[in-house]
Amino acid sequence: MVAQALEDMDKTIEVMKAAMEKERLMKSMENKENKEEEEKDMQNNDFKANAEDTVKTDNTAQTDMKVEAGQDQAWDEMKEADISESSEESDNADNQDNPDMESENEAEVGAAEASEAKSKGKGFFKSSKSKELEAKEAKIAELTDRLMRTMAEFDNYRKRTEKEKSMMFDLGVKSLLEKILPVVDNFERGLSSVSEEDKSSSFVQGIELIYRQLMTILDEIGLKPIEAVGKEFDPNLHNAVMHGEDENLGPNIVAEEFQKGYTYRDMVVRHSMVKVVN
């Protein structure tokens, strides 16, 4: 029995070492994923900066267009002033020299043609600048939409990977605890078979201390025993292997527990093996 207990203790130590190594690997993977997330955040920030530069460039283009429009307006005003002066001079000449009607008609036709040519050229440049501005605004809207979609997809990916990583870790711990529970059962069987005279021996006390230390570590990890005796039968937690009669207990109440059950967080590691009252 002592040799078996020592062998079980060695196995327990090996299993715990494997668990610590697995936890170290998980932390290393988590650090690596955090670095990758930081790099993706930096890329997203660079993308935002490029979008802001594009907006600033468009604002500068709009300002230049306004300046050009102001210059065109000033040029038109100067042209109108020249035409007005020419008209006044023509009127004075008519009053003094009284030129013929044919020269006056030719001056009017030339002024009208110059005004029409100026109006056509100005409309052409305005139309071209308006189309260029609309194209830039459409490009900015497209880039903004792509940025928002990319950020949303990355956020969903991050949440999904975190959930999957947490589930994988919990399943690994659950699998490890399932292998440790038989060692716990052997400790309990060995200690329960010790007579009252031998309980005071240093060897038995040492084995009991090791058992308590092991249970403390498992409790800190999250392993909890399932309450069974005196509780109502729950098929999600208990495994009924026997039925019986008991006047002191009501129907569907657990009367006896043959093997302890345990839970880890919200998962059942092992169901309790019980006897239920009919």
C-alpha positions as protocol buffer text, in pm:
chain_id: "A"
residue {
  index: 1
  type: MET
  ca { x: 0 y: 0 z: 0 }
}
residue {
  index: 2
  type: VAL
  ca { x: 284 y: 241 z: 84 }
}
residue {
  index: 3
  type: ALA
  ca { x: 462 y: 163 z: -243 }
}
residue {
  index: 4
  type: GLN
  ca { x: 138 y: 225 z: -432 }
}
residue {
  index: 5
  type: ALA
  ca { x: 90 y: 556 z: -253 }
}
residue {
  index: 6
  type: LEU
  ca { x: 445 y: 668 z: -333 }
}
residue {
  index: 7
  type: GLU
  ca { x: 402 y: 566 z: -695 }
}
residue {
  index: 8
  type: ASP
  ca { x: 76 y: 760 z: -714 }
}
residue {
  index: 9
  type: MET
  ca { x: 250 y: 1058 z: -559 }
}
residue {
  index: 10
  type: ASP
  ca { x: 524 y: 1044 z: -825 }
}
residue {
  index: 11
  type: LYS
  ca { x: 260 y: 1030 z: -1096 }
}
residue {
  index: 12
  type: THR
  ca { x: 85 y: 1326 z: -942 }
}
residue {
  index: 13
  type: ILE
  ca { x: 406 y: 1528 z: -941 }
}
residue {
  index: 14
  type: GLU
  ca { x: 471 y: 1440 z: -1307 }
}
residue {
  index: 15
  type: VAL
  ca { x: 117 y: 1538 z: -1404 }
}
residue {
  index: 16
  type: MET
  ca { x: 150 y: 1870 z: -1221 }
}
residue {
  index: 17
  type: LYS
  ca { x: 481 y: 1940 z: -1397 }
}
residue {
  index: 18
  type: ALA
  ca { x: 315 y: 1872 z: -1731 }
}
residue {
  index: 19
  type: ALA
  ca { x: 33 y: 2108 z: -1637 }
}
residue {
  index: 20
  type: MET
  ca { x: 280 y: 2384 z: -1547 }
}
residue {
  index: 21
  type: GLU
  ca { x: 466 y: 2336 z: -1877 }
}
residue {
  index: 22
  type: LYS
  ca { x: 138 y: 2351 z: -2067 }
}
residue {
  index: 23
  type: GLU
  ca { x: 40 y: 2670 z: -1887 }
}
residue {
  index: 24
  type: ARG
  ca { x: 379 y: 2823 z: -1974 }
}
residue {
  index: 25
  type: LEU
  ca { x: 327 y: 2739 z: -2342 }
}
residue {
  index: 26
  type: MET
  ca { x: -21 y: 2892 z: -2333 }
}
residue {
  index: 27
  type: LYS
  ca { x: 118 y: 3214 z: -2186 }
}
residue {
  index: 28
  type: SER
  ca { x: 387 y: 3224 z: -2457 }
}
residue {
  index: 29
  type: MET
  ca { x: 122 y: 3185 z: -2727 }
}
residue {
  index: 30
  type: GLU
  ca { x: -87 y: 3457 z: -2566 }
}
residue {
  index: 31
  type: ASN
  ca { x: 210 y: 3698 z: -2564 }
}
residue {
  index: 32
  type: LYS
  ca { x: 273 y: 3625 z: -2931 }
}
residue {
  index: 33
  type: GLU
  ca { x: -90 y: 3694 z: -3019 }
}
residue {
  index: 34
  type: ASN
  ca { x: -79 y: 4021 z: -2822 }
}
residue {
  index: 35
  type: LYS
  ca { x: 221 y: 4133 z: -3027 }
}
residue {
  index: 36
  type: GLU
  ca { x: 37 y: 4049 z: -3349 }
}
residue {
  index: 37
  type: GLU
  ca { x: -264 y: 4251 z: -3232 }
}
residue {
  index: 38
  type: GLU
  ca { x: -39 y: 4549 z: -3154 }
}
residue {
  index: 39
  type: GLU
  ca { x: 112 y: 4532 z: -3505 }
}
residue {
  index: 40
  type: LYS
  ca { x: -238 y: 4524 z: -3658 }
}
residue {
  index: 41
  type: ASP
  ca { x: -339 y: 4825 z: -3448 }
}
residue {
  index: 42
  type: MET
  ca { x: -34 y: 5014 z: -3576 }
}
residue {
  index: 43
  type: GLN
  ca { x: -132 y: 4931 z: -3935 }
}
residue {
  index: 44
  type: ASN
  ca { x: -486 y: 5055 z: -3871 }
}
residue {
  index: 45
  type: ASN
  ca { x: -347 y: 5381 z: -3726 }
}
residue {
  index: 46
  type: ASP
  ca { x: -128 y: 5430 z: -4036 }
}
residue {
  index: 47
  type: PHE
  ca { x: -433 y: 5373 z: -4255 }
}
residue {
  index: 48
  type: LYS
  ca { x: -628 y: 5636 z: -4059 }
}
residue {
  index: 49
  type: ALA
  ca { x: -338 y: 5885 z: -4094 }
}
residue {
  index: 50
  type: ASN
  ca { x: -333 y: 5831 z: -4473 }
}
residue {
  index: 51
  type: ALA
  ca { x: -708 y: 5892 z: -4488 }
}
residue {
  index: 52
  type: GLU
  ca { x: -670 y: 6214 z: -4289 }
}
residue {
  index: 53
  type: ASP
  ca { x: -391 y: 6331 z: -4527 }
}
residue {
  index: 54
  type: THR
  ca { x: -622 y: 6266 z: -4821 }
}
residue {
  index: 55
  type: VAL
  ca { x: -895 y: 6478 z: -4660 }
}
residue {
  index: 56
  type: LYS
  ca { x: -646 y: 6761 z: -4594 }
}
residue {
  index: 57
  type: THR
  ca { x: -530 y: 6746 z: -4960 }
}
residue {
  index: 58
  type: ASP
  ca { x: -892 y: 6772 z: -5077 }
}
residue {
  index: 59
  type: ASN
  ca { x: -950 y: 7072 z: -4848 }
}
residue {
  index: 60
  type: THR
  ca { x: -641 y: 7240 z: -4998 }
}
residue {
  index: 61
  type: ALA
  ca { x: -771 y: 7171 z: -5349 }
}
residue {
  index: 62
  type: GLN
  ca { x: -1108 y: 7327 z: -5258 }
}
residue {
  index: 63
  type: THR
  ca { x: -930 y: 7637 z: -5121 }
}
residue {
  index: 64
  type: ASP
  ca { x: -728 y: 7670 z: -5444 }
}
residue {
  index: 65
  type: MET
  ca { x: -1048 y: 7643 z: -5644 }
}
residue {
  index: 66
  type: LYS
  ca { x: -1207 y: 7921 z: -5438 }
}
residue {
  index: 67
  type: VAL
  ca { x: -902 y: 8143 z: -5495 }
}
residue {
  index: 68
  type: GLU
  ca { x: -916 y: 8078 z: -5869 }
}
residue {
  index: 69
  type: ALA
  ca { x: -1289 y: 8156 z: -5870 }
}
residue {
  index: 70
  type: GLY
  ca { x: -1216 y: 8487 z: -5692 }
}
residue {
  index: 71
  type: GLN
  ca { x: -952 y: 8572 z: -5950 }
}
residue {
  index: 72
  type: ASP
  ca { x: -1195 y: 8493 z: -6233 }
}
residue {
  index: 73
  type: GLN
  ca { x: -1458 y: 8715 z: -6073 }
}
residue {
  index: 74
  type: ALA
  ca { x: -1207 y: 9003 z: -6036 }
}
residue {
  index: 75
  type: TRP
  ca { x: -1104 y: 8961 z: -6400 }
}
residue {
  index: 76
  type: ASP
  ca { x: -1472 y: 8976 z: -6507 }
}
residue {
  index: 77
  type: GLU
  ca { x: -1524 y: 9293 z: -6307 }
}
residue {
  index: 78
  type: MET
  ca { x: -1217 y: 9451 z: -6470 }
}
residue {
  index: 79
  type: LYS
  ca { x: -1346 y: 9346 z: -6811 }
}
residue {
  index: 80
  type: GLU
  ca { x: -1687 y: 9496 z: -6743 }
}
residue {
  index: 81
  type: ALA
  ca { x: -1519 y: 9820 z: -6626 }
}
residue {
  index: 82
  type: ASP
  ca { x: -1316 y: 9834 z: -6951 }
}
residue {
  index: 83
  type: ILE
  ca { x: -1629 y: 9775 z: -7155 }
}
residue {
  index: 84
  type: SER
  ca { x: -1810 y: 10047 z: -6959 }
}
residue {
  index: 85
  type: GLU
  ca { x: -1526 y: 10291 z: -7019 }
}
residue {
  index: 86
  type: SER
  ca { x: -1521 y: 10203 z: -7387 }
}
residue {
  index: 87
  type: SER
  ca { x: -1895 y: 10263 z: -7402 }
}
residue {
  index: 88
  type: GLU
  ca { x: -1858 y: 10605 z: -7237 }
}
residue {
  index: 89
  type: GLU
  ca { x: -1577 y: 10701 z: -7473 }
}
residue {
  index: 90
  type: SER
  ca { x: -1789 y: 10590 z: -7767 }
}
residue {
  index: 91
  type: ASP
  ca { x: -2077 y: 10804 z: -7646 }
}
residue {
  index: 92
  type: ASN
  ca { x: -1849 y: 11105 z: -7610 }
}
residue {
  index: 93
  type: ALA
  ca { x: -1714 y: 11048 z: -7959 }
}
residue {
  index: 94
  type: ASP
  ca { x: -2069 y: 11031 z: -8094 }
}
residue {
  index: 95
  type: ASN
  ca { x: -2150 y: 11361 z: -7931 }
}
residue {
  index: 96
  type: GLN
  ca { x: -1838 y: 11527 z: -8067 }
}
residue {
  index: 97
  type: ASP
  ca { x: -1756 y: 11370 z: -8401 }
}
residue {
  index: 98
  type: ASN
  ca { x: -2083 y: 11181 z: -8473 }
}
residue {
  index: 99
  type: PRO
  ca { x: -1923 y: 10868 z: -8635 }
}
residue {
  index: 100
  type: ASP
  ca { x: -2123 y: 10649 z: -8865 }
}
residue {
  index: 101
  type: MET
  ca { x: -2358 y: 10369 z: -8737 }
}
residue {
  index: 102
  type: GLU
  ca { x: -2157 y: 10091 z: -8901 }
}
residue {
  index: 103
  type: SER
  ca { x: -1851 y: 10136 z: -8673 }
}
residue {
  index: 104
  type: GLU
  ca { x: -2072 y: 10139 z: -8363 }
}
residue {
  index: 105
  type: ASN
  ca { x: -2239 y: 9811 z: -8463 }
}
residue {
  index: 106
  type: GLU
  ca { x: -1903 y: 9644 z: -8519 }
}
residue {
  index: 107
  type: ALA
  ca { x: -1784 y: 9744 z: -8168 }
}
residue {
  index: 108
  type: GLU
  ca { x: -2100 y: 9608 z: -8010 }
}
residue {
  index: 109
  type: VAL
  ca { x: -2069 y: 9277 z: -8200 }
}
residue {
  index: 110
  type: GLY
  ca { x: -1703 y: 9239 z: -8092 }
}
residue {
  index: 111
  type: ALA
  ca { x: -1785 y: 9303 z: -7725 }
}
residue {
  index: 112
  type: ALA
  ca { x: -2069 y: 9050 z: -7734 }
}
residue {
  index: 113
  type: GLU
  ca { x: -1846 y: 8783 z: -7891 }
}
residue {
  index: 114
  type: ALA
  ca { x: -1571 y: 8841 z: -7630 }
}
residue {
  index: 115
  type: SER
  ca { x: -1823 y: 8816 z: -7348 }
}
residue {
  index: 116
  type: GLU
  ca { x: -1971 y: 8493 z: -7487 }
}
residue {
  index: 117
  type: ALA
  ca { x: -1624 y: 8332 z: -7531 }
}
residue {
  index: 118
  type: LYS
  ca { x: -1531 y: 8425 z: -7173 }
}
residue {
  index: 119
  type: SER
  ca { x: -1856 y: 8275 z: -7039 }
}
residue {
  index: 120
  type: LYS
  ca { x: -1800 y: 7946 z: -7225 }
}
residue {
  index: 121
  type: GLY
  ca { x: -1439 y: 7911 z: -7102 }
}
residue {
  index: 122
  type: LYS
  ca { x: -1534 y: 7985 z: -6743 }
}
residue {
  index: 123
  type: GLY
  ca { x: -1816 y: 7729 z: -6748 }
}
residue {
  index: 124
  type: PHE
  ca { x: -1584 y: 7462 z: -6888 }
}
residue {
  index: 125
  type: PHE
  ca { x: -1325 y: 7506 z: -6610 }
}
residue {
  index: 126
  type: LYS
  ca { x: -1593 y: 7510 z: -6340 }
}
residue {
  index: 127
  type: SER
  ca { x: -1744 y: 7187 z: -6472 }
}
residue {
  index: 128
  type: SER
  ca { x: -1401 y: 7017 z: -6483 }
}
residue {
  index: 129
  type: LYS
  ca { x: -1316 y: 7122 z: -6125 }
}
residue {
  index: 130
  type: SER
  ca { x: -1657 y: 7010 z: -5998 }
}
residue {
  index: 131
  type: LYS
  ca { x: -1614 y: 6662 z: -6148 }
}
residue {
  index: 132
  type: GLU
  ca { x: -1265 y: 6630 z: -5997 }
}
residue {
  index: 133
  type: LEU
  ca { x: -1397 y: 6728 z: -5652 }
}
residue {
  index: 134
  type: GLU
  ca { x: -1683 y: 6476 z: -5675 }
}
residue {
  index: 135
  type: ALA
  ca { x: -1439 y: 6200 z: -5771 }
}
residue {
  index: 136
  type: LYS
  ca { x: -1218 y: 6276 z: -5468 }
}
residue {
  index: 137
  type: GLU
  ca { x: -1516 y: 6282 z: -5233 }
}
residue {
  index: 138
  type: ALA
  ca { x: -1632 y: 5943 z: -5367 }
}
residue {
  index: 139
  type: LYS
  ca { x: -1282 y: 5801 z: -5314 }
}
residue {
  index: 140
  type: ILE
  ca { x: -1274 y: 5928 z: -4953 }
}
residue {
  index: 141
  type: ALA
  ca { x: -1616 y: 5770 z: -4884 }
}
residue {
  index: 142
  type: GLU
  ca { x: -1499 y: 5439 z: -5031 }
}
residue {
  index: 143
  type: LEU
  ca { x: -1178 y: 5433 z: -4823 }
}
residue {
  index: 144
  type: THR
  ca { x: -1370 y: 5526 z: -4505 }
}
residue {
  index: 145
  type: ASP
  ca { x: -1619 y: 5244 z: -4564 }
}
residue {
  index: 146
  type: ARG
  ca { x: -1338 y: 4993 z: -4623 }
}
residue {
  index: 147
  type: LEU
  ca { x: -1163 y: 5108 z: -4305 }
}
residue {
  index: 148
  type: MET
  ca { x: -1476 y: 5069 z: -4092 }
}
residue {
  index: 149
  type: ARG
  ca { x: -1547 y: 4722 z: -4235 }
}
residue {
  index: 150
  type: THR
  ca { x: -1188 y: 4610 z: -4176 }
}
residue {
  index: 151
  type: MET
  ca { x: -1194 y: 4734 z: -3815 }
}
residue {
  index: 152
  type: ALA
  ca { x: -1527 y: 4554 z: -3750 }
}
residue {
  index: 153
  type: GLU
  ca { x: -1398 y: 4229 z: -3899 }
}
residue {
  index: 154
  type: PHE
  ca { x: -1079 y: 4249 z: -3693 }
}
residue {
  index: 155
  type: ASP
  ca { x: -1276 y: 4311 z: -3372 }
}
residue {
  index: 156
  type: ASN
  ca { x: -1498 y: 4008 z: -3441 }
}
residue {
  index: 157
  type: TYR
  ca { x: -1190 y: 3795 z: -3514 }
}
residue {
  index: 158
  type: ARG
  ca { x: -1025 y: 3905 z: -3188 }
}
residue {
  index: 159
  type: LYS
  ca { x: -1333 y: 3819 z: -2979 }
}
residue {
  index: 160
  type: ARG
  ca { x: -1374 y: 3483 z: -3153 }
}
residue {
  index: 161
  type: THR
  ca { x: -1009 y: 3383 z: -3103 }
}
residue {
  index: 162
  type: GLU
  ca { x: -1018 y: 3486 z: -2735 }
}
residue {
  index: 163
  type: LYS
  ca { x: -1328 y: 3272 z: -2679 }
}
residue {
  index: 164
  type: GLU
  ca { x: -1177 y: 2974 z: -2861 }
}
residue {
  index: 165
  type: LYS
  ca { x: -851 y: 3009 z: -2668 }
}
residue {
  index: 166
  type: SER
  ca { x: -1037 y: 3016 z: -2336 }
}
residue {
  index: 167
  type: MET
  ca { x: -1239 y: 2707 z: -2431 }
}
residue {
  index: 168
  type: MET
  ca { x: -926 y: 2518 z: -2537 }
}
residue {
  index: 169
  type: PHE
  ca { x: -755 y: 2603 z: -2207 }
}
residue {
  index: 170
  type: ASP
  ca { x: -1057 y: 2490 z: -2001 }
}
residue {
  index: 171
  type: LEU
  ca { x: -1082 y: 2163 z: -2194 }
}
residue {
  index: 172
  type: GLY
  ca { x: -712 y: 2097 z: -2138 }
}
residue {
  index: 173
  type: VAL
  ca { x: -743 y: 2157 z: -1764 }
}
residue {
  index: 174
  type: LYS
  ca { x: -1055 y: 1936 z: -1748 }
}
residue {
  index: 175
  type: SER
  ca { x: -871 y: 1652 z: -1924 }
}
residue {
  index: 176
  type: LEU
  ca { x: -579 y: 1684 z: -1681 }
}
residue {
  index: 177
  type: LEU
  ca { x: -809 y: 1681 z: -1376 }
}
residue {
  index: 178
  type: GLU
  ca { x: -980 y: 1365 z: -1501 }
}
residue {
  index: 179
  type: LYS
  ca { x: -641 y: 1189 z: -1487 }
}
residue {
  index: 180
  type: ILE
  ca { x: -559 y: 1323 z: -1138 }
}
residue {
  index: 181
  type: LEU
  ca { x: -891 y: 1217 z: -976 }
}
residue {
  index: 182
  type: PRO
  ca { x: -799 y: 843 z: -955 }
}
residue {
  index: 183
  type: VAL
  ca { x: -490 y: 945 z: -756 }
}
residue {
  index: 184
  type: VAL
  ca { x: -713 y: 1141 z: -518 }
}
residue {
  index: 185
  type: ASP
  ca { x: -941 y: 837 z: -484 }
}
residue {
  index: 186
  type: ASN
  ca { x: -642 y: 618 z: -392 }
}
residue {
  index: 187
  type: PHE
  ca { x: -532 y: 867 z: -125 }
}
residue {
  index: 188
  type: GLU
  ca { x: -880 y: 864 z: 27 }
}
residue {
  index: 189
  type: ARG
  ca { x: -906 y: 484 z: 18 }
}
residue {
  index: 190
  type: GLY
  ca { x: -564 y: 444 z: 176 }
}
residue {
  index: 191
  type: LEU
  ca { x: -634 y: 693 z: 455 }
}
residue {
  index: 192
  type: SER
  ca { x: -979 y: 546 z: 527 }
}
residue {
  index: 193
  type: SER
  ca { x: -831 y: 196 z: 568 }
}
residue {
  index: 194
  type: VAL
  ca { x: -581 y: 307 z: 835 }
}
residue {
  index: 195
  type: SER
  ca { x: -670 y: 183 z: 1185 }
}
residue {
  index: 196
  type: GLU
  ca { x: -711 y: 418 z: 1479 }
}
residue {
  index: 197
  type: GLU
  ca { x: -382 y: 296 z: 1632 }
}
residue {
  index: 198
  type: ASP
  ca { x: -181 y: 369 z: 1315 }
}
residue {
  index: 199
  type: LYS
  ca { x: -324 y: 718 z: 1260 }
}
residue {
  index: 200
  type: SER
  ca { x: -81 y: 863 z: 1511 }
}
residue {
  index: 201
  type: SER
  ca { x: 224 y: 731 z: 1322 }
}
residue {
  index: 202
  type: SER
  ca { x: 445 y: 983 z: 1145 }
}
residue {
  index: 203
  type: PHE
  ca { x: 413 y: 800 z: 812 }
}
residue {
  index: 204
  type: VAL
  ca { x: 33 y: 818 z: 808 }
}
residue {
  index: 205
  type: GLN
  ca { x: 42 y: 1181 z: 915 }
}
residue {
  index: 206
  type: GLY
  ca { x: 286 y: 1259 z: 633 }
}
residue {
  index: 207
  type: ILE
  ca { x: 60 y: 1092 z: 375 }
}
residue {
  index: 208
  type: GLU
  ca { x: -236 y: 1289 z: 511 }
}
residue {
  index: 209
  type: LEU
  ca { x: -44 y: 1616 z: 480 }
}
residue {
  index: 210
  type: ILE
  ca { x: 45 y: 1537 z: 118 }
}
residue {
  index: 211
  type: TYR
  ca { x: -323 y: 1460 z: 48 }
}
residue {
  index: 212
  type: ARG
  ca { x: -436 y: 1789 z: 201 }
}
residue {
  index: 213
  type: GLN
  ca { x: -175 y: 1983 z: 4 }
}
residue {
  index: 214
  type: LEU
  ca { x: -290 y: 1819 z: -319 }
}
residue {
  index: 215
  type: MET
  ca { x: -655 y: 1901 z: -248 }
}
residue {
  index: 216
  type: THR
  ca { x: -566 y: 2263 z: -168 }
}
residue {
  index: 217
  type: ILE
  ca { x: -390 y: 2302 z: -503 }
}
residue {
  index: 218
  type: LEU
  ca { x: -682 y: 2146 z: -691 }
}
residue {
  index: 219
  type: ASP
  ca { x: -925 y: 2375 z: -509 }
}
residue {
  index: 220
  type: GLU
  ca { x: -722 y: 2681 z: -610 }
}
residue {
  index: 221
  type: ILE
  ca { x: -727 y: 2564 z: -973 }
}
residue {
  index: 222
  type: GLY
  ca { x: -1109 y: 2548 z: -957 }
}
residue {
  index: 223
  type: LEU
  ca { x: -1192 y: 2183 z: -883 }
}
residue {
  index: 224
  type: LYS
  ca { x: -1496 y: 2161 z: -654 }
}
residue {
  index: 225
  type: PRO
  ca { x: -1669 y: 1849 z: -509 }
}
residue {
  index: 226
  type: ILE
  ca { x: -2035 y: 1789 z: -593 }
}
residue {
  index: 227
  type: GLU
  ca { x: -2274 y: 1775 z: -299 }
}
residue {
  index: 228
  type: ALA
  ca { x: -2477 y: 1458 z: -316 }
}
residue {
  index: 229
  type: VAL
  ca { x: -2602 y: 1300 z: 11 }
}
residue {
  index: 230
  type: GLY
  ca { x: -2931 y: 1457 z: 124 }
}
residue {
  index: 231
  type: LYS
  ca { x: -2971 y: 1653 z: -201 }
}
residue {
  index: 232
  type: GLU
  ca { x: -3234 y: 1603 z: -469 }
}
residue {
  index: 233
  type: PHE
  ca { x: -3118 y: 1383 z: -753 }
}
residue {
  index: 234
  type: ASP
  ca { x: -2989 y: 1586 z: -1049 }
}
residue {
  index: 235
  type: PRO
  ca { x: -2908 y: 1388 z: -1365 }
}
residue {
  index: 236
  type: ASN
  ca { x: -2668 y: 1666 z: -1472 }
}
residue {
  index: 237
  type: LEU
  ca { x: -2454 y: 1607 z: -1161 }
}
residue {
  index: 238
  type: HIS
  ca { x: -2537 y: 1259 z: -1029 }
}
residue {
  index: 239
  type: ASN
  ca { x: -2518 y: 911 z: -1174 }
}
residue {
  index: 240
  type: ALA
  ca { x: -2773 y: 678 z: -1007 }
}
residue {
  index: 241
  type: VAL
  ca { x: -2641 y: 323 z: -988 }
}
residue {
  index: 242
  type: MET
  ca { x: -2878 y: 195 z: -721 }
}
residue {
  index: 243
  type: HIS
  ca { x: -3231 y: 258 z: -589 }
}
residue {
  index: 244
  type: GLY
  ca { x: -3359 y: 183 z: -240 }
}
residue {
  index: 245
  type: GLU
  ca { x: -3605 y: 265 z: 36 }
}
residue {
  index: 246
  type: ASP
  ca { x: -3548 y: 505 z: 325 }
}
residue {
  index: 247
  type: GLU
  ca { x: -3821 y: 625 z: 561 }
}
residue {
  index: 248
  type: ASN
  ca { x: -3616 y: 921 z: 677 }
}
residue {
  index: 249
  type: LEU
  ca { x: -3569 y: 1061 z: 325 }
}
residue {
  index: 250
  type: GLY
  ca { x: -3822 y: 1168 z: 67 }
}
residue {
  index: 251
  type: PRO
  ca { x: -3849 y: 1035 z: -287 }
}
residue {
  index: 252
  type: ASN
  ca { x: -3582 y: 1121 z: -542 }
}
residue {
  index: 253
  type: ILE
  ca { x: -3331 y: 1210 z: -266 }
}
residue {
  index: 254
  type: VAL
  ca { x: -2970 y: 1086 z: -270 }
}
residue {
  index: 255
  type: ALA
  ca { x: -2926 y: 846 z: 21 }
}
residue {
  index: 256
  type: GLU
  ca { x: -2565 y: 733 z: -29 }
}
residue {
  index: 257
  type: GLU
  ca { x: -2258 y: 830 z: -232 }
}
residue {
  index: 258
  type: PHE
  ca { x: -2027 y: 559 z: -367 }
}
residue {
  index: 259
  type: GLN
  ca { x: -1785 y: 786 z: -556 }
}
residue {
  index: 260
  type: LYS
  ca { x: -1734 y: 1159 z: -530 }
}
residue {
  index: 261
  type: GLY
  ca { x: -1808 y: 1381 z: -827 }
}
residue {
  index: 262
  type: TYR
  ca { x: -1627 y: 1703 z: -915 }
}
residue {
  index: 263
  type: THR
  ca { x: -1683 y: 2015 z: -1125 }
}
residue {
  index: 264
  type: TYR
  ca { x: -1440 y: 2259 z: -1287 }
}
residue {
  index: 265
  type: ARG
  ca { x: -1596 y: 2603 z: -1333 }
}
residue {
  index: 266
  type: ASP
  ca { x: -1921 y: 2528 z: -1521 }
}
residue {
  index: 267
  type: MET
  ca { x: -1814 y: 2185 z: -1649 }
}
residue {
  index: 268
  type: VAL
  ca { x: -1870 y: 1847 z: -1482 }
}
residue {
  index: 269
  type: VAL
  ca { x: -1540 y: 1662 z: -1460 }
}
residue {
  index: 270
  type: ARG
  ca { x: -1693 y: 1348 z: -1309 }
}
residue {
  index: 271
  type: HIS
  ca { x: -2051 y: 1267 z: -1203 }
}
residue {
  index: 272
  type: SER
  ca { x: -2122 y: 1150 z: -847 }
}
residue {
  index: 273
  type: MET
  ca { x: -2203 y: 778 z: -825 }
}
residue {
  index: 274
  type: VAL
  ca { x: -2503 y: 761 z: -589 }
}
residue {
  index: 275
  type: LYS
  ca { x: -2794 y: 563 z: -448 }
}
residue {
  index: 276
  type: VAL
  ca { x: -3136 y: 727 z: -484 }
}
residue {
  index: 277
  type: VAL
  ca { x: -3451 y: 676 z: -275 }
}
residue {
  index: 278
  type: ASN
  ca { x: -3755 y: 558 z: -474 }
}
